[in-house]
Amino acid sequence: MEFLTAHWLDIVTTVLGLAYILLEYKASIWMWLVGFLMQSLGIVLYYQKGLYADCGMEFYYLAMTIYGYWRWVRGSASKEPLPIRHFPSRLVLPWTLLILGLWGIMYWFLNTFTDSTVPMIDSFTTALSVVGIWALAHKYLEQWFIWIVVDVFTCGLYFYKDIPFKASLYGLYVVIAVMGWFRWKRTMAEAQC
């Protein structure tokens, strides 16, 4: 009972994360409500665990959730769905520099102004996530590689910070990201035929 009391927020956000994945898979608009709840509770969880960059990232995710819901309700001006495509090579250098810049700034901030015990990895996964979400919004196939790296490092980080349920969820996310890459690659190839 003590374990459940100590980890209730981890358990609830993990269950919401699983529900979110299922709703995303089904392309259900309810995904956005579940995501909003998950991220709101995630702010509290990550703050309590000293994962300040992850905590801050949840605010960004909240904004993206509101935007996503609005976008799904409003619809698209174009009749054609956005195709899956490759990440443009001309953007590799600028986005790599952005990741490194964000990582450095967040690391400095966490190291200077917080009591974070994991500023290096917390800022790294957060910097990658900013770009991962952008790449996902543009339906770039290579966004899956970003999420695989983020999910592997986050899984280890969360086990280290005693967030075992969320850590396990991120382990599952690694598997889903690998499967997602294969599925998107197949879908992209079929669309080009």
C-alpha positions in Angstrom: 0.0 0.0 0.0 2.9 2.4 0.8 4.3 1.7 -2.7 1.0 2.6 -4.3 0.7 5.7 -2.2 4.2 6.8 -3.1 3.7 6.1 -6.8 0.0 7.0 -7.5 0.8 9.9 -9.8 3.2 7.8 -11.7 0.6 5.1 -12.1 -2.2 7.5 -13.1 -0.1 9.2 -15.7 1.1 5.9 -17.1 -2.5 4.6 -17.5 -3.4 7.9 -19.2 -0.4 7.4 -21.4 -1.6 4.0 -22.5 -5.1 5.4 -23.1 -3.6 8.2 -25.1 -1.7 5.7 -27.3 -4.8 3.7 -27.9 -6.9 6.8 -28.8 -4.1 8.1 -31.0 -4.0 4.7 -32.8 -7.8 5.0 -33.4 -7.5 8.7 -34.4 -10.1 9.6 -31.8 -10.5 13.2 -30.8 -10.7 12.1 -27.2 -7.0 11.7 -27.4 -6.6 15.4 -26.9 -8.6 15.4 -23.6 -6.6 12.4 -22.3 -3.4 14.1 -23.3 -4.4 17.3 -21.5 -5.0 15.4 -18.3 -1.8 13.4 -18.6 0.3 16.5 -19.2 -1.3 18.4 -16.4 -0.6 15.7 -13.9 2.9 15.2 -15.5 3.8 18.8 -14.6 3.2 17.9 -10.9 5.0 14.5 -11.2 8.1 15.8 -12.9 8.4 18.8 -10.6 8.2 16.5 -7.6 10.9 14.3 -9.0 13.2 17.3 -9.9 12.9 16.8 -13.7 12.5 20.4 -14.4 13.1 20.4 -18.1 10.5 17.6 -18.5 8.2 19.6 -16.3 8.6 22.7 -18.5 8.1 20.5 -21.6 4.7 19.5 -20.3 3.6 23.1 -20.7 4.7 23.0 -24.3 2.8 19.7 -24.8 -0.3 21.3 -23.2 -0.2 24.1 -25.8 0.3 21.5 -28.6 -2.7 19.6 -27.2 -4.9 22.6 -27.3 -3.6 23.4 -30.8 -4.1 19.8 -31.9 -7.7 19.7 -30.6 -8.5 23.0 -32.3 -6.9 21.7 -35.6 -8.9 18.5 -35.5 -12.2 20.3 -34.8 -11.5 23.1 -37.3 -10.2 20.7 -39.9 -7.7 21.4 -42.7 -8.0 23.9 -45.5 -6.5 21.4 -47.9 -8.6 18.4 -49.1 -5.5 16.2 -49.3 -4.0 14.8 -46.2 -0.3 15.7 -45.4 1.8 12.9 -46.9 4.6 11.1 -45.1 7.9 12.3 -46.4 11.6 12.5 -45.6 13.2 15.1 -43.4 14.7 17.6 -45.9 18.5 17.4 -45.9 18.7 21.2 -46.0 17.2 21.3 -42.5 19.6 18.7 -40.8 22.3 21.3 -39.9 20.0 24.0 -38.6 17.9 21.6 -36.5 21.0 19.9 -35.2 22.3 23.3 -34.2 19.0 24.1 -32.6 19.0 20.9 -30.6 22.6 21.6 -29.4 21.7 25.2 -28.5 18.5 24.2 -26.6 20.4 21.4 -24.8 23.2 23.8 -23.8 20.8 26.5 -22.6 18.6 24.2 -20.7 21.6 22.4 -19.2 23.0 25.7 -18.0 19.7 26.8 -16.6 19.0 23.6 -14.8 22.6 23.5 -13.5 22.6 27.1 -12.4 19.1 27.8 -11.1 17.7 24.4 -9.9 18.6 21.5 -7.7 18.3 19.1 -10.6 20.5 16.0 -10.1 20.2 15.0 -13.8 20.5 18.3 -15.7 22.5 16.8 -18.6 20.1 14.0 -19.6 16.9 16.0 -18.6 17.9 18.9 -20.9 19.0 16.4 -23.7 15.7 14.6 -23.9 13.8 17.8 -23.7 15.8 19.5 -26.5 15.3 16.4 -28.8 11.6 16.4 -27.9 11.1 19.9 -29.1 12.4 18.9 -32.6 10.6 15.5 -32.5 7.2 17.2 -32.1 7.9 19.6 -34.9 9.0 16.7 -37.2 5.9 14.7 -36.2 3.7 17.7 -37.1 5.3 17.8 -40.5 5.0 14.0 -41.0 8.7 13.4 -41.5 9.5 9.7 -41.4 12.7 10.3 -39.6 10.9 11.7 -36.6 10.7 8.1 -35.4 14.5 8.0 -34.9 14.3 11.1 -32.7 11.6 9.4 -30.6 13.5 6.2 -30.3 16.5 8.1 -28.8 14.3 10.2 -26.6 12.4 7.1 -25.3 15.5 5.0 -24.6 17.1 7.8 -22.6 13.9 8.8 -20.9 13.2 5.1 -19.9 16.6 4.9 -18.1 16.2 8.4 -16.6 12.8 7.6 -15.1 14.0 4.3 -13.6 16.8 6.3 -12.1 14.4 8.9 -10.7 12.1 6.2 -9.2 9.3 6.7 -11.7 9.0 3.0 -12.6 5.6 3.0 -14.3 6.4 5.9 -16.6 9.8 4.4 -17.2 8.1 1.1 -18.4 5.8 3.1 -20.6 8.8 4.7 -22.3 10.2 1.3 -22.8 7.0 0.4 -24.6 7.2 3.7 -26.5 10.6 2.4 -27.9 8.9 -0.6 -29.3 6.0 1.4 -30.7 8.4 3.9 -32.3 10.3 1.1 -34.1 7.0 -0.4 -35.3 5.8 3.1 -36.3 8.9 3.7 -38.4 8.3 0.5 -40.3 4.6 1.3 -40.7 5.2 4.8 -41.9 7.9 3.7 -44.3 5.6 1.1 -45.8 2.8 3.7 -46.1 5.1 6.2 -47.7 6.3 3.5 -50.3 2.6 2.5 -51.0 1.7 6.2 -51.6 4.6 6.6 -54.1 3.4 3.6 -56.2 
